[in-house]
């Protein structure tokens, strides 16, 4: 694992990312997608970078879960930007993902942030390449029950833009709802830095993240990146407690 000493912000950002109180995709009238199942769920947030030589094994572990296409497991890759000054600028990196990781570091009383770091359901943190440890944590959360339901009430796509409408059955106080635009997979040839000469495949890359106060209904609009026509995207909505960071519910829509 690679650690970079970066000062930790004193305040914890209220918004953290994704998934679902026992997410179960059901197609209903008017194209609704509901997360009404109460079985266990897992949101896997990997903080990674294309400039980090310790990250490719963690990227592959995340990819294994992504390729399962298990509706109860949502893997997400957040590319941080503090590696960008060390030889290779990661085109998927974003300072708000770095801030998100700092907020988790504050919550877990960590002295610094590091890559690759995996956060599960906003409650457990570990090195993202420790496959056995990760499997045990994933199995533990899959056995827990949840009752939060997020319903995607509509999905509107026009060239270059998508809007997702949602409703929540019982909005909890002191919570935020987050939306992530996720690209299924992407291959990059690394030409500098610690991974120079390596062809990397990244999975479930978060291309944009939006957060708002939780309300009973609402919507999010995303501008899709200009890419080749084979690029595959989804949007994940998830609810997170502002104080504890616990992810309490989510749903995923394939675009």
C-alpha positions as CSV (number, residue, x, y, z in Angstrom):
1,X,0.0,0.0,0.0
2,X,1.2,3.5,-0.8
3,X,0.8,6.3,1.8
4,X,1.1,9.9,1.0
5,X,1.0,12.3,3.9
6,X,-1.8,14.8,3.2
7,X,-3.4,16.9,5.9
8,X,-6.8,15.7,7.0
9,X,-9.7,18.2,7.0
10,X,-11.2,18.9,10.3
11,X,-14.8,18.6,9.1
12,X,-16.5,15.6,7.7
13,X,-18.3,16.1,4.4
14,X,-21.9,15.1,4.7
15,X,-22.0,13.3,1.4
16,X,-20.5,9.9,0.9
17,X,-21.1,7.4,-1.9
18,X,-23.3,4.7,-2.8
19,X,-25.7,1.9,-2.4
20,X,-28.4,0.3,-1.1
21,X,-30.4,-1.1,1.6
22,X,-30.6,-4.5,0.1
23,X,-30.9,-3.4,-3.5
24,X,-33.2,-5.4,-5.6
25,X,-34.0,-4.2,-9.2
26,X,-37.6,-4.5,-10.1
27,X,-39.2,-3.1,-13.2
28,X,-42.6,-1.7,-12.5
29,X,-45.0,0.6,-14.2
30,X,-43.7,3.7,-16.0
31,X,-40.2,2.2,-15.9
32,X,-39.8,2.4,-12.2
33,X,-36.8,0.7,-10.6
34,X,-37.2,0.0,-6.9
35,X,-34.9,-1.1,-4.0
36,X,-37.5,-2.6,-1.8
37,X,-35.7,-5.9,-1.0
38,X,-34.5,-6.0,2.6
39,X,-31.7,-8.4,2.2
40,X,-28.0,-7.4,2.7
41,X,-26.1,-5.1,0.4
42,X,-22.5,-3.9,-0.1
43,X,-21.1,-0.6,-1.4
44,X,-17.4,-0.9,-2.1
45,X,-15.6,2.4,-2.4
46,X,-12.0,2.0,-3.7
47,X,-9.7,5.0,-3.5
48,X,-7.1,4.4,-6.2
49,X,-4.9,6.1,-8.7
50,X,-3.3,5.2,-12.1
51,X,-0.1,6.7,-10.7
52,X,0.2,4.3,-7.8
53,X,2.1,1.0,-8.3
54,X,0.3,-0.7,-5.4
55,X,-3.1,0.0,-7.0
56,X,-3.5,-2.4,-10.0
57,X,-4.0,-5.5,-7.7
58,X,-6.7,-3.6,-5.9
59,X,-8.3,-2.5,-9.1
60,X,-8.4,-6.2,-10.2
61,X,-10.1,-7.2,-6.9
62,X,-12.7,-4.5,-7.4
63,X,-13.1,-5.7,-11.0
64,X,-13.9,-9.3,-9.9
65,X,-16.8,-8.0,-7.9
66,X,-17.9,-5.7,-10.7
67,X,-18.0,-8.6,-13.2
68,X,-20.2,-10.7,-10.9
69,X,-23.1,-8.4,-11.7
70,X,-24.5,-9.1,-8.3
71,X,-27.4,-6.7,-7.7
72,X,-26.5,-6.7,-4.0
73,X,-22.9,-5.6,-4.5
74,X,-22.0,-2.2,-6.0
75,X,-18.2,-1.6,-6.5
76,X,-17.1,2.0,-7.1
77,X,-13.6,3.3,-8.0
78,X,-12.8,6.9,-6.9
79,X,-9.6,8.1,-8.5
80,X,-7.8,10.6,-6.1
81,X,-5.7,13.5,-7.4
82,X,-2.7,13.6,-5.0
83,X,-0.7,11.2,-7.2
84,X,-1.1,13.5,-10.2
85,X,2.0,15.5,-9.2
86,X,4.2,12.4,-9.2
87,X,4.7,11.7,-12.9
88,X,1.3,10.7,-14.3
89,X,-1.9,12.7,-14.3
90,X,-4.9,10.3,-13.9
91,X,-7.6,11.5,-16.3
92,X,-10.3,10.2,-13.9
93,X,-8.9,11.9,-10.7
94,X,-10.9,14.5,-8.9
95,X,-10.2,16.7,-5.9
96,X,-13.6,16.0,-4.4
97,X,-12.9,12.3,-4.4
98,X,-9.7,13.1,-2.4
99,X,-11.8,15.2,0.0
100,X,-14.2,12.3,0.4
101,X,-11.3,10.1,1.3
102,X,-10.0,12.7,3.8
103,X,-13.5,12.8,5.4
104,X,-13.4,9.0,5.8
105,X,-9.9,9.3,7.3
106,X,-11.3,11.7,9.9
107,X,-14.1,9.3,10.7
108,X,-11.7,6.4,11.1
109,X,-9.1,8.4,13.1
110,X,-6.4,7.8,10.5
111,X,-3.3,9.9,10.4
112,X,-3.2,10.1,6.6
113,X,-4.9,8.9,3.5
114,X,-3.4,6.2,1.3
115,X,-4.0,4.1,-1.8
116,X,-5.4,1.6,-2.4
117,X,-7.9,2.0,0.3
118,X,-11.3,0.3,0.3
119,X,-14.3,1.5,2.4
120,X,-17.3,-0.9,2.7
121,X,-20.8,0.5,3.4
122,X,-19.1,3.6,4.9
123,X,-18.3,1.5,8.0
124,X,-15.1,-0.6,7.4
125,X,-11.8,0.4,5.9
126,X,-9.0,-1.8,4.7
127,X,-6.2,-2.1,2.1
128,X,-8.0,-2.6,-1.3
129,X,-5.9,-5.6,-2.3
130,X,-6.4,-7.8,0.7
131,X,-8.8,-10.1,-1.0
132,X,-9.4,-12.5,1.8
133,X,-10.2,-9.7,4.3
134,X,-12.5,-8.0,1.8
135,X,-14.4,-11.3,1.1
136,X,-15.1,-11.8,4.8
137,X,-16.4,-8.2,5.2
138,X,-18.5,-8.4,2.1
139,X,-20.1,-11.7,3.3
140,X,-20.7,-10.2,6.7
141,X,-22.7,-7.2,5.3
142,X,-24.6,-9.4,2.9
143,X,-26.1,-11.2,5.9
144,X,-27.4,-8.0,7.5
145,X,-30.9,-6.7,6.8
146,X,-32.0,-3.3,5.6
147,X,-35.3,-1.6,5.0
148,X,-34.5,1.7,3.2
149,X,-36.1,1.9,-0.3
150,X,-35.1,4.3,-3.1
151,X,-37.2,4.2,-6.2
152,X,-36.1,5.5,-9.6
153,X,-39.3,7.1,-10.9
154,X,-38.0,8.1,-14.3
155,X,-35.0,8.2,-16.5
156,X,-34.7,10.6,-19.4
157,X,-31.8,10.5,-21.9
158,X,-31.1,13.0,-24.6
159,X,-27.8,13.2,-26.5
160,X,-25.1,13.9,-24.0
161,X,-27.3,14.3,-21.0
162,X,-29.2,12.0,-18.6
163,X,-31.7,12.9,-15.8
164,X,-32.7,10.5,-13.1
165,X,-35.8,11.1,-10.9
166,X,-36.1,9.3,-7.6
167,X,-38.4,8.9,-4.6
168,X,-37.7,7.7,-1.1
169,X,-40.2,5.8,1.0
170,X,-39.2,7.2,4.4
171,X,-36.6,10.0,4.3
172,X,-34.3,9.9,7.3
173,X,-33.2,13.1,9.0
174,X,-29.6,14.1,9.0
175,X,-29.0,12.2,5.8
176,X,-27.8,13.0,2.2
177,X,-28.6,11.4,-1.1
178,X,-25.8,11.0,-3.5
179,X,-25.7,10.2,-7.2
180,X,-22.7,8.7,-9.0
181,X,-22.2,8.5,-12.8
182,X,-20.2,5.3,-13.3
183,X,-18.3,4.0,-16.3
184,X,-18.2,0.2,-16.4
185,X,-14.6,-0.3,-17.6
186,X,-11.9,1.6,-19.3
187,X,-8.4,0.7,-20.5
188,X,-5.5,3.2,-20.3
189,X,-1.9,3.0,-21.5
190,X,0.3,4.6,-18.7
191,X,3.2,6.5,-20.2
192,X,4.8,7.9,-17.0
193,X,5.0,7.5,-13.2
194,X,5.2,4.3,-11.2
195,X,3.1,2.4,-13.7
196,X,4.9,3.5,-16.8
197,X,4.5,1.1,-19.7
198,X,1.6,-0.7,-18.1
199,X,-1.8,-1.2,-19.7
200,X,-4.4,-0.7,-16.9
201,X,-8.0,-1.7,-16.9
202,X,-10.1,0.2,-14.4
203,X,-13.6,-0.9,-13.4
204,X,-16.7,1.0,-12.3
205,X,-14.9,4.3,-12.5
206,X,-16.9,7.2,-10.9
207,X,-16.9,9.9,-13.5
208,X,-19.0,12.4,-11.5
209,X,-20.6,12.6,-8.1
210,X,-23.4,14.8,-6.9
211,X,-24.9,15.2,-3.4
212,X,-27.9,16.9,-2.0
213,X,-30.0,16.9,1.2
214,X,-32.3,14.0,1.4
215,X,-35.9,14.7,0.5
216,X,-38.8,12.5,-0.5
217,X,-38.4,13.2,-4.2
218,X,-35.8,14.8,-6.4
219,X,-33.6,14.3,-9.5
220,X,-30.1,14.5,-10.7
221,X,-28.8,15.5,-14.2
222,X,-25.4,14.3,-15.6
223,X,-23.6,15.3,-18.7
224,X,-22.1,12.1,-20.3
225,X,-18.4,12.2,-21.2
226,X,-17.6,12.3,-24.9
227,X,-16.4,8.8,-25.6
228,X,-16.6,6.0,-28.1
229,X,-20.0,4.5,-28.5
230,X,-19.0,1.3,-26.7
231,X,-18.6,3.0,-23.3
232,X,-21.1,1.7,-20.8
233,X,-22.6,3.8,-18.0
234,X,-24.8,3.5,-15.0
235,X,-26.1,5.8,-12.3
236,X,-26.1,4.8,-8.6
237,X,-28.1,6.6,-6.0
238,X,-27.3,6.1,-2.3
239,X,-28.3,7.4,1.0
240,X,-25.7,8.1,3.7
241,X,-26.0,9.3,7.3
242,X,-24.2,12.7,7.7
243,X,-22.7,11.9,11.1
244,X,-21.8,8.3,11.1
245,X,-21.1,7.9,7.4
246,X,-23.2,4.7,7.3
247,X,-24.7,4.0,3.9
248,X,-28.3,3.0,4.5
249,X,-29.8,2.5,1.0
250,X,-29.2,2.7,-2.7
251,X,-30.3,1.7,-6.2
252,X,-28.6,1.4,-9.6
253,X,-29.8,2.2,-13.1
254,X,-28.1,1.0,-16.2
255,X,-28.0,3.7,-19.0
